[in-house]
Amino acid sequence: MKEILIIGNGISGMMCAIHCAELGMMVKLIAPGPSEQSQSVMAAGGINAVTERHEEGDSVQCHVEDTLKGGAYLAGSHAVEGLCSDAKEIIHYLERIGTVFSVDENDRPVLRAFGGQTYKRTHYCGSSTGKHIVSALVMEVRRFEAAGLITRIMRHHFYSALIRDGRCYGALLYDENARVLVPVYADALVMATGGQNSLFGKTTGSNRCDGYAVGKLFLQGAALKNLEFIQFHPTTLETPQKRMLISEAVRGEGGRLFYKDGDRKVFFMEDKYGPGGNLMTRDLIAREIIATGRDVFLDISFIDKKLIDSRLPEVRDICAKYRGIDISKEPIPVAPSVHYFMGGLAVHKDHSTNIQGLYAVGECASIYHGANRLGGNSLLSAMYSGKIAAESILGENALVERANFDSYIQAEQECFKKMLESDSPFAAMHIRDLLADTMREHMSIVRSADSLSKGMEDVRYYLSVADRIHYDSSVSAYINYSLKGILTLALAALTCADARKESRGAHYRSDYPTATEEYRAATIISYNEGNMLVTFDRENTYED
Ligand SMILES: Cc1cc2nc3c(=O)[nH]c(=O)nc-3n(C[C@H](O)[C@H](O)[C@H](O)COP(=O)(O)OP(=O)(O)OC[C@H]3O[C@@H](n4cnc5c(N)ncnc54)[C@H](O)[C@@H]3O)c2cc1C
């Protein structure tokens, strides 16, 4: 029986685990905490699919075209076709396992439109779609756990992959209880570690999704893709802990963006782009908000309070709880913030990477969203990629013989022990904070050669001190050892942004403000003996 190791228990990791188990494989599902604490539970607005209950005129092909257009034609077209064609089955699967989507008085699903969609095709569960999907998947995981096919292991973190001669044999994990590194061998290793939030500090996402695993795998030879494409959500609310997402659902229900000019309200998106202006793609709205140079507000107070209560209860509660704002009476002060990472581990359409036996799914893999993701497509791709990876793993040969990693493991354990005992003036958490300041300043919504080179200079300095960090026992050993991987990933992202001398999707350069044919290709970055090499995948080698 094949043994599969999955790192990360959000929607993509769970979906992959369930499907592997259904296909008769044994799974270990690893994460620091329960699935209920993964970022997936934060997903509010919904999941896209064209089902038999679609709006008149809509079709799978239209979903494909919207996705490719939204991604500024950098997404893998075959992969996107697979994603959109399977969406209907995914919705039905979710319904079968207990996800209850919102319906109208005739029991028909109510659909909404996110930005960049030609038709309404987003299915939702009130404003807590992620929570409902996670709950349903957790029940399925438990069912397979009872059958002995899935083992959930918590309080464990990824440390490194066990790779020899281009083949992955499992991973070295940090066991937070015993405070030691433990090897876990497997026929396939699946990464499902989500986004790269700690590059920017305060974002709309979870700080558990910090990008370390992707950065570490890059150092170990995995190719990364499209790192420069980082989605800034245009409407977030400042709070002391994080940027709270004001879901696109507010604009989907008719919410209007404006700024004040004296007593006058200026509806700048509608003025410039017509009645659909508030539902333009996220990158464009984020840039327009910055361009106003004013405090911007989102108003939904004019709709019936009952609709707010039934369709936007979480937005209502967030605004009331964190800022004392009653959205049925007053507008919401909003500003853009980092929200989603289109880039990550470069995967083929079967979700394999350039390292045999290593797979990636969900937000940490890059394939469906090109230069910009459409709202509602991420939950869909998390579900779909988990399924596809399981099917590919089934088709791959099982390991005949395990490579011997004894000396590697021993060396890493010594290195880890040395880190616990280290003493230097540089504290890991402090460097993480400095990194976030650098990235927010130099790799923001608008970039230039000048800002990117300043960013790279800063990160190179942080990297030069990362090996001499002062072990900070007030935070987890994970925070300490993850620093170098996170810094490396940040430098790789800046390097990709510097190499792409055009503006496309979420990547906007003031010194190259238009898209050019020359760069109509995904960015691939690889690491070799201390050097980062950027290429543009004009032959679409990562599609097939
Ligand atoms: C506020 C918010 C609202 C959103 N709303 C929507 C929406 O309405 N529709 C939509 O389509 N998308 C939405 N998204 C995006 C979507 O939620 C995510 O892209 C998706 O849930 C990612 O799922 P995932 O399985 O890839 O990762 P996650 O759910 O992020 O799970 C990652 C897992 O990896 C674990 N992990 C991370 N690093 C390590 C490590 N080093 N070692 C071990 N484990 C690790 C984490 O603990 C976690 O278990 C939203 C995102 C946010 C932040």
PDBQT file of the ligand as one rigid body, heavy atoms in Angstrom, charges set to zero:
ROOT
HETATM    1  C1  LIG A 601      -9.857  36.366   4.679  1.00  0.00    +0.000 C 
HETATM    2  C2  LIG A 601      -9.825  35.457   3.490  1.00  0.00    +0.000 A 
HETATM    3  C3  LIG A 601     -10.982  35.214   2.764  1.00  0.00    +0.000 A 
HETATM    4  C4  LIG A 601     -10.954  34.385   1.648  1.00  0.00    +0.000 A 
HETATM    5  N1  LIG A 601     -12.126  34.162   0.956  1.00  0.00    +0.000 NA
HETATM    6  C5  LIG A 601     -12.104  33.339  -0.124  1.00  0.00    +0.000 A 
HETATM    7  C6  LIG A 601     -13.319  33.056  -0.833  1.00  0.00    +0.000 A 
HETATM    8  O1  LIG A 601     -14.390  33.516  -0.486  1.00  0.00    +0.000 OA
HETATM    9  N2  LIG A 601     -13.235  32.240  -1.913  1.00  0.00    +0.000 N 
HETATM   10  C7  LIG A 601     -12.061  31.683  -2.350  1.00  0.00    +0.000 A 
HETATM   11  O2  LIG A 601     -12.073  30.958  -3.339  1.00  0.00    +0.000 OA
HETATM   12  N3  LIG A 601     -10.915  31.917  -1.656  1.00  0.00    +0.000 NA
HETATM   13  C8  LIG A 601     -10.907  32.722  -0.562  1.00  0.00    +0.000 A 
HETATM   14  N4  LIG A 601      -9.744  32.947   0.123  1.00  0.00    +0.000 N 
HETATM   15  C9  LIG A 601      -8.527  32.197  -0.247  1.00  0.00    +0.000 C 
HETATM   16  C10 LIG A 601      -8.644  30.756   0.250  1.00  0.00    +0.000 C 
HETATM   17  O3  LIG A 601      -9.237  30.739   1.514  1.00  0.00    +0.000 OA
HETATM   18  C11 LIG A 601      -7.284  30.082   0.359  1.00  0.00    +0.000 C 
HETATM   19  O4  LIG A 601      -6.516  30.313  -0.778  1.00  0.00    +0.000 OA
HETATM   20  C12 LIG A 601      -7.468  28.572   0.510  1.00  0.00    +0.000 C 
HETATM   21  O5  LIG A 601      -8.330  28.292   1.575  1.00  0.00    +0.000 OA
HETATM   22  C13 LIG A 601      -6.116  27.935   0.726  1.00  0.00    +0.000 C 
HETATM   23  O6  LIG A 601      -6.297  26.596   1.114  1.00  0.00    +0.000 OA
HETATM   24  P1  LIG A 601      -5.019  25.695   1.311  1.00  0.00    +0.000 P 
HETATM   25  O7  LIG A 601      -5.501  24.332   1.627  1.00  0.00    +0.000 OA
HETATM   26  O8  LIG A 601      -4.104  25.846   0.173  1.00  0.00    +0.000 OA
HETATM   27  O9  LIG A 601      -4.237  26.312   2.546  1.00  0.00    +0.000 OA
HETATM   28  P2  LIG A 601      -4.641  26.725   4.038  1.00  0.00    +0.000 P 
HETATM   29  O10 LIG A 601      -6.060  26.564   4.357  1.00  0.00    +0.000 OA
HETATM   30  O11 LIG A 601      -4.034  28.048   4.187  1.00  0.00    +0.000 OA
HETATM   31  O12 LIG A 601      -3.870  25.650   4.900  1.00  0.00    +0.000 OA
HETATM   32  C14 LIG A 601      -2.471  25.609   4.974  1.00  0.00    +0.000 C 
HETATM   33  C15 LIG A 601      -2.089  24.557   5.984  1.00  0.00    +0.000 C 
HETATM   34  O13 LIG A 601      -0.676  24.395   5.987  1.00  0.00    +0.000 OA
HETATM   35  C16 LIG A 601      -0.189  24.425   7.323  1.00  0.00    +0.000 C 
HETATM   36  N5  LIG A 601       1.208  24.855   7.283  1.00  0.00    +0.000 N 
HETATM   37  C17 LIG A 601       1.729  26.007   6.813  1.00  0.00    +0.000 A 
HETATM   38  N6  LIG A 601       3.077  26.014   6.953  1.00  0.00    +0.000 NA
HETATM   39  C18 LIG A 601       3.410  24.824   7.509  1.00  0.00    +0.000 A 
HETATM   40  C19 LIG A 601       4.637  24.240   7.919  1.00  0.00    +0.000 A 
HETATM   41  N7  LIG A 601       5.802  24.864   7.761  1.00  0.00    +0.000 N 
HETATM   42  N8  LIG A 601       4.612  23.010   8.477  1.00  0.00    +0.000 NA
HETATM   43  C20 LIG A 601       3.430  22.335   8.646  1.00  0.00    +0.000 A 
HETATM   44  N9  LIG A 601       2.243  22.858   8.280  1.00  0.00    +0.000 NA
HETATM   45  C21 LIG A 601       2.228  24.079   7.719  1.00  0.00    +0.000 A 
HETATM   46  C22 LIG A 601      -1.146  25.386   8.014  1.00  0.00    +0.000 C 
HETATM   47  O14 LIG A 601      -1.086  25.265   9.405  1.00  0.00    +0.000 OA
HETATM   48  C23 LIG A 601      -2.466  24.913   7.411  1.00  0.00    +0.000 C 
HETATM   49  O15 LIG A 601      -2.884  23.742   8.054  1.00  0.00    +0.000 OA
HETATM   50  C24 LIG A 601      -9.743  33.791   1.243  1.00  0.00    +0.000 A 
HETATM   51  C25 LIG A 601      -8.576  34.029   1.961  1.00  0.00    +0.000 A 
HETATM   52  C26 LIG A 601      -8.614  34.861   3.074  1.00  0.00    +0.000 A 
HETATM   53  C27 LIG A 601      -7.344  35.126   3.831  1.00  0.00    +0.000 C 
ENDROOT
TORSDOF 0
